[in-house]
Amino acid sequence: MSDPHPQSTDGLMHYLRDKKGISISGSSQKRKLMNIGYYHGYKGYRYINSPSNHALYTKFEELVAVYGFDAQLRSLYYPNVMLIETAVKNYVLDILVASINSENFIDIYNQLLDNYKMFSTKGKIYKNTYDRQKAEEKFKRELKKRLDLRNRIYKVQTDAYGNGNKIADHYFRKDANLPIWATFELLSLGEFGHFVSCLNQNCRSDISEKLGIRHSDDSNAMMHQRLIYATKDLRNAIAHNDVIFDTRFRTGSIDKQVGNAISNATGVKGLTFGTITDYLILVICQLKLLHVSKTEMKRIISGFEEIVEKLRSNVPISIFNQIIHTDNNAKLTKLKNFVKL
């Protein structure tokens, strides 16, 4: 079945006016529509959060304002999210190499990526058959997760060599193992989170200590991997130039312990990660763990406030309040106080 929407830019302008009730006319707005694109632009920004929640634009400039807001957010977040990814990988790398004095993945796999052992049922007594069965299933899942990680690492390395990666080519041509630092360069943030989740608790505790994560928020040394998983969807959306302003990029719910830990540290309440403000708080908290300067963190927060104020002045309050919730200012005040500490 053919697309019922007109394909020419002039036709699209007629469609927006006649079918969507959006005022659009003139060569200037025509160029803007062409620049942002109907399908990536209008189709991507015609709703907030959910496709069923259409933004009730009456003017094309309102849609352009939301489009610009989203682009400015990506520019603000991108260098900081990439800094977090790079730095956390380096922190983990430092702990791994110091722990076993080796950068060989096989050594790390055998000696440190063995968290599954803590779930072994060998020598343990259970109340009943059901409890033992559940424990055995848990052990099997953890062991499979470790095996899946090994397979993924080898696939990533193989793909890198096949795609002409210079580092992979250098090592494999010498029949040498790819060092763990090079492997980390190849892993996505989600894959890296999988890697960290397979490390034994002693190693994870060392990472938490090195990052300065409070033990009261991290008794099982899993907070750093939770932070990685909480950040990965934002990172991927920014890297692929996807829409981020309404957090539609989330692929699942954020672990409640992440929100609790951030609330405990900052005093910010009501973190749901359903607004882009909450992701600013997530980013700033991690930057503080990485000892980014107060001046730089203040600059990021100020940049966010400026972008938000620009949006406020260019869209109806009904649309603005769907994007920036009424607790935004209170959250930012707490966040600024946290940065000052």
C-alpha positions as CSV (number, residue, x, y, z in Angstrom):
1,M,0.0,0.0,0.0
2,S,1.4,3.4,-1.0
3,D,2.2,6.1,1.6
4,P,-0.9,8.3,1.8
5,H,1.3,11.3,2.9
6,P,2.5,13.6,0.1
7,Q,6.2,13.4,-0.7
8,S,7.2,16.8,-1.9
9,T,8.2,19.5,0.6
10,D,5.3,21.8,-0.6
11,G,2.9,18.9,-0.2
12,L,4.2,18.2,3.2
13,M,3.6,21.8,4.2
14,H,0.1,21.5,3.0
15,Y,-0.3,18.3,4.9
16,L,0.9,19.9,8.2
17,R,-1.4,22.8,7.7
18,D,-4.5,21.0,6.6
19,K,-4.3,17.7,8.5
20,K,-2.3,18.6,11.6
21,G,-3.4,22.2,12.2
22,I,0.2,23.5,12.2
23,S,0.8,27.0,10.8
24,I,3.7,26.7,8.3
25,S,4.4,28.9,5.2
26,G,7.0,30.8,3.4
27,S,10.5,30.0,2.0
28,S,12.2,30.3,5.4
29,Q,10.0,27.7,7.1
30,K,10.2,25.5,4.0
31,R,14.0,25.5,4.2
32,K,13.8,24.6,7.9
33,L,11.5,21.7,7.2
34,M,13.9,20.5,4.5
35,N,16.8,20.9,6.9
36,I,15.3,18.9,9.8
37,G,13.5,16.5,7.4
38,Y,9.9,15.5,7.6
39,Y,10.5,11.9,8.7
40,H,13.4,12.5,11.1
41,G,12.1,15.9,12.1
42,Y,8.4,16.2,12.3
43,K,7.7,12.4,12.7
44,G,10.3,12.2,15.5
45,Y,9.1,15.2,17.4
46,R,5.3,15.1,16.8
47,Y,4.8,13.3,20.1
48,I,6.2,13.4,23.7
49,N,7.2,10.2,25.5
50,S,4.7,8.0,23.7
51,P,3.4,7.9,20.1
52,S,-0.1,8.2,21.5
53,N,0.8,11.5,23.3
54,H,0.8,13.9,20.4
55,A,2.3,17.4,21.0
56,L,-0.4,19.9,20.2
57,Y,1.7,22.3,18.1
58,T,-0.1,25.2,16.4
59,K,3.0,26.8,14.9
60,F,5.8,25.2,13.0
61,E,8.3,27.2,15.0
62,E,7.2,25.4,18.1
63,L,8.2,22.1,16.6
64,V,11.5,23.6,15.5
65,A,12.1,24.8,19.1
66,V,11.7,21.3,20.4
67,Y,13.9,20.0,17.6
68,G,16.5,22.5,18.6
69,F,16.2,21.8,22.3
70,D,16.9,18.1,21.6
71,A,19.9,18.9,19.4
72,Q,21.3,21.2,22.1
73,L,20.8,18.5,24.8
74,R,22.8,16.0,22.7
75,S,25.6,18.5,22.3
76,L,25.6,19.1,26.0
77,Y,25.5,15.5,27.1
78,Y,27.7,13.9,24.5
79,P,31.2,14.8,25.7
80,N,30.3,14.2,29.3
81,V,28.8,10.8,28.7
82,M,31.8,9.8,26.6
83,L,34.1,11.0,29.3
84,I,32.2,8.8,31.8
85,E,32.5,5.7,29.5
86,T,36.2,6.2,28.9
87,A,37.1,6.9,32.5
88,V,35.1,4.1,34.0
89,K,36.7,1.6,31.6
90,N,40.1,2.9,32.6
91,Y,39.3,2.6,36.3
92,V,38.2,-1.0,35.8
93,L,41.2,-1.7,33.7
94,D,43.6,-0.4,36.4
95,I,42.0,-2.7,39.0
96,L,42.2,-5.7,36.7
97,V,45.8,-5.4,35.8
98,A,46.8,-4.6,39.4
99,S,44.9,-7.6,40.7
100,I,46.6,-10.3,38.6
101,N,49.5,-8.4,36.9
102,S,48.3,-9.4,33.5
103,E,46.4,-7.8,30.6
104,N,45.5,-11.1,29.0
105,F,41.8,-11.8,28.7
106,I,42.2,-15.5,29.4
107,D,44.0,-14.7,32.7
108,I,41.3,-12.3,33.7
109,Y,38.6,-14.7,32.6
110,N,40.0,-17.5,34.7
111,Q,40.9,-15.5,37.8
112,L,38.5,-12.6,38.1
113,L,35.4,-13.3,35.9
114,D,34.2,-16.0,38.2
115,N,31.3,-14.4,40.1
116,Y,29.2,-17.5,39.2
117,K,31.1,-19.5,41.9
118,M,29.4,-17.7,44.7
119,F,26.1,-19.2,43.5
120,S,27.4,-22.8,43.6
121,T,25.1,-25.2,45.4
122,K,28.0,-27.6,46.2
123,G,28.1,-28.5,49.9
124,K,25.1,-26.3,50.8
125,I,22.0,-27.5,52.6
126,Y,18.5,-26.3,51.6
127,K,15.2,-26.4,53.4
128,N,13.5,-28.3,50.6
129,T,13.8,-29.5,47.0
130,Y,12.2,-26.4,45.6
131,D,14.8,-24.1,47.2
132,R,17.6,-26.3,45.9
133,Q,16.2,-26.2,42.4
134,K,15.9,-22.4,42.5
135,A,19.5,-22.1,43.6
136,E,20.7,-24.5,40.9
137,E,18.8,-22.5,38.3
138,K,20.4,-19.3,39.6
139,F,23.9,-20.9,39.4
140,K,23.2,-22.1,35.9
141,R,22.1,-18.6,34.8
142,E,25.3,-17.1,36.3
143,L,27.5,-19.6,34.6
144,K,25.8,-19.1,31.3
145,K,26.2,-15.4,31.6
146,R,30.0,-15.9,32.0
147,L,30.1,-18.2,29.0
148,D,28.1,-15.8,26.9
149,L,30.5,-13.1,27.9
150,R,33.5,-15.1,26.7
151,N,31.7,-15.8,23.4
152,R,30.9,-12.2,22.9
153,I,34.4,-11.1,23.6
154,Y,35.8,-13.4,21.0
155,K,33.1,-12.3,18.5
156,V,33.9,-8.7,19.1
157,Q,37.6,-9.4,18.5
158,T,36.9,-11.4,15.4
159,D,34.6,-8.8,13.9
160,A,37.3,-6.1,14.7
161,Y,39.9,-8.0,12.8
162,G,37.5,-8.7,9.9
163,N,36.6,-5.0,9.7
164,G,40.2,-4.0,9.5
165,N,40.7,-2.6,13.0
166,K,44.4,-1.6,13.1
167,I,45.0,-2.7,16.7
168,A,43.3,-6.1,16.2
169,D,45.3,-6.6,13.0
170,H,48.6,-5.7,14.7
171,Y,48.2,-8.3,17.5
172,F,46.6,-11.1,15.6
173,R,49.1,-10.9,12.8
174,K,51.8,-11.6,15.4
175,D,49.7,-14.5,16.9
176,A,49.4,-12.5,20.1
177,N,46.3,-12.1,22.3
178,L,44.5,-8.8,22.1
179,P,45.2,-7.0,25.4
180,I,42.3,-6.2,27.6
181,W,42.6,-2.5,27.1
182,A,42.2,-3.0,23.4
183,T,39.2,-5.2,24.0
184,F,37.6,-2.6,26.1
185,E,37.9,-0.2,23.2
186,L,35.8,-2.5,21.1
187,L,33.0,-3.1,23.7
188,S,29.8,-1.2,23.8
189,L,28.8,0.3,27.1
190,G,26.2,-2.4,27.6
191,E,28.7,-5.1,26.8
192,F,31.1,-3.5,29.2
193,G,28.4,-3.6,31.9
194,H,28.0,-7.4,31.2
195,F,31.7,-7.8,31.7
196,V,31.7,-6.0,35.0
197,S,28.7,-8.0,36.2
198,C,30.8,-11.2,35.8
199,L,33.7,-10.0,38.0
200,N,33.9,-11.5,41.4
201,Q,32.8,-9.5,44.4
202,N,36.4,-8.8,45.7
203,C,37.2,-7.2,42.4
204,R,34.0,-5.3,42.2
205,S,34.5,-4.0,45.7
206,D,37.9,-2.7,44.6
207,I,36.3,-0.9,41.7
208,S,33.7,0.7,44.0
209,E,36.3,1.8,46.4
210,K,38.4,3.3,43.6
211,L,35.4,5.2,42.3
212,G,34.5,6.4,45.8
213,I,31.0,4.9,45.8
214,R,29.6,4.9,49.3
215,H,29.5,1.5,50.9
216,S,26.2,2.3,52.5
217,D,24.7,2.5,49.0
218,D,26.6,-0.5,47.6
219,S,26.8,-3.3,50.1
220,N,27.1,-5.9,47.3
221,A,29.5,-3.9,45.1
222,M,27.1,-3.7,42.2
223,M,26.4,0.0,42.0
224,H,29.0,0.8,39.4
225,Q,27.5,-1.8,37.0
226,R,24.0,-0.4,37.8
227,L,25.3,3.1,36.8
228,I,26.7,1.7,33.6
229,Y,23.4,0.1,32.7
230,A,21.5,3.3,33.7
231,T,23.8,5.4,31.4
232,K,24.0,3.1,28.3
233,D,20.7,3.9,26.7
234,L,21.4,7.6,26.9
235,R,24.9,7.1,25.5
236,N,23.6,4.9,22.6
237,A,20.8,7.4,21.7
238,I,23.3,10.3,21.6
239,A,25.8,8.3,19.6
240,H,23.1,7.4,17.0
241,N,21.7,10.9,16.9
242,D,18.3,9.7,18.2
243,V,15.7,11.7,20.1
244,I,16.5,12.2,23.8
245,F,14.5,15.1,25.1
246,D,11.6,12.9,26.4
247,T,13.8,9.9,27.5
248,R,12.0,7.6,24.9
249,F,15.4,6.0,24.5
250,R,15.1,3.9,27.7
251,T,14.9,0.2,26.9
252,G,13.9,-0.7,30.4
253,S,13.4,0.6,33.9
254,I,16.4,1.9,35.9
255,D,17.3,-0.1,39.0
256,K,15.7,1.6,42.0
257,Q,18.9,1.3,43.9
258,V,20.5,3.7,41.4
259,G,17.8,6.4,42.2
260,N,18.1,5.7,45.9
261,A,21.9,6.1,45.9
262,I,21.7,9.3,43.9
263,S,19.0,10.7,46.2
264,N,21.1,9.8,49.3
265,A,24.1,11.6,47.8
266,T,22.4,14.7,46.4
267,G,19.2,15.1,48.4
268,V,17.2,15.1,45.1
269,K,13.9,13.2,45.5
270,G,11.5,11.8,43.0
271,L,14.1,10.4,40.5
272,T,12.2,8.3,38.0
273,F,14.4,8.8,34.9
274,G,11.2,9.7,33.1
275,T,12.6,13.2,32.4
276,I,15.8,14.4,30.9
277,T,16.5,16.4,34.1
278,D,17.0,13.1,36.0
279,Y,19.6,12.1,33.4
280,L,21.4,15.3,34.0
281,I,21.6,14.4,37.7
282,L,22.8,10.9,36.8
283,V,25.6,12.3,34.7
284,I,26.7,15.0,37.2
285,C,26.8,12.4,40.0
286,Q,29.1,10.2,37.9
287,L,31.3,13.2,36.9
288,K,31.7,14.0,40.6
289,L,32.8,10.4,41.3
290,L,35.4,10.9,38.6
291,H,36.6,14.2,40.2
292,V,35.6,16.5,37.4
293,S,36.0,20.0,38.6
294,K,33.2,21.9,40.3
295,T,33.6,24.7,37.7
296,E,33.0,22.2,34.9
297,M,30.0,20.6,36.6
298,K,28.5,24.1,37.3
299,R,29.0,25.0,33.6
300,I,27.1,21.9,32.5
301,I,24.2,22.6,34.8
302,S,24.1,26.3,33.7
303,G,24.2,25.1,30.1
304,F,21.2,22.8,30.8
305,E,19.3,25.7,32.4
306,E,19.9,28.0,29.4
307,I,18.6,25.4,27.0
308,V,15.5,24.8,29.1
309,E,14.8,28.6,29.4
310,K,15.1,28.9,25.6
311,L,12.6,26.1,25.2
312,R,10.2,27.8,27.7
313,S,10.2,31.0,25.7
314,N,9.5,29.3,22.4
315,V,6.7,26.8,23.1
316,P,3.3,26.9,24.9
317,I,3.4,26.1,28.6
318,S,1.3,23.0,28.0
319,I,4.0,21.5,25.8
320,F,6.8,22.8,28.0
321,N,5.3,21.1,31.1
322,Q,5.1,17.8,29.4
323,I,8.9,17.9,28.7
324,I,10.2,19.7,31.8
325,H,8.3,18.8,34.9
326,T,7.4,21.2,37.6
327,D,10.0,19.8,40.0
328,N,12.8,20.7,37.7
329,N,14.0,23.8,39.5
330,A,13.9,22.1,42.9
331,K,16.0,19.2,41.6
332,L,18.5,21.6,40.0
333,T,18.8,23.6,43.3
334,K,19.7,20.4,45.2
335,L,22.1,19.3,42.4
336,K,23.9,22.7,42.6
337,N,24.3,22.3,46.3
338,F,25.7,18.8,45.8
339,V,28.3,20.1,43.4
340,K,29.5,22.6,45.9
341,L,30.2,20.0,48.6
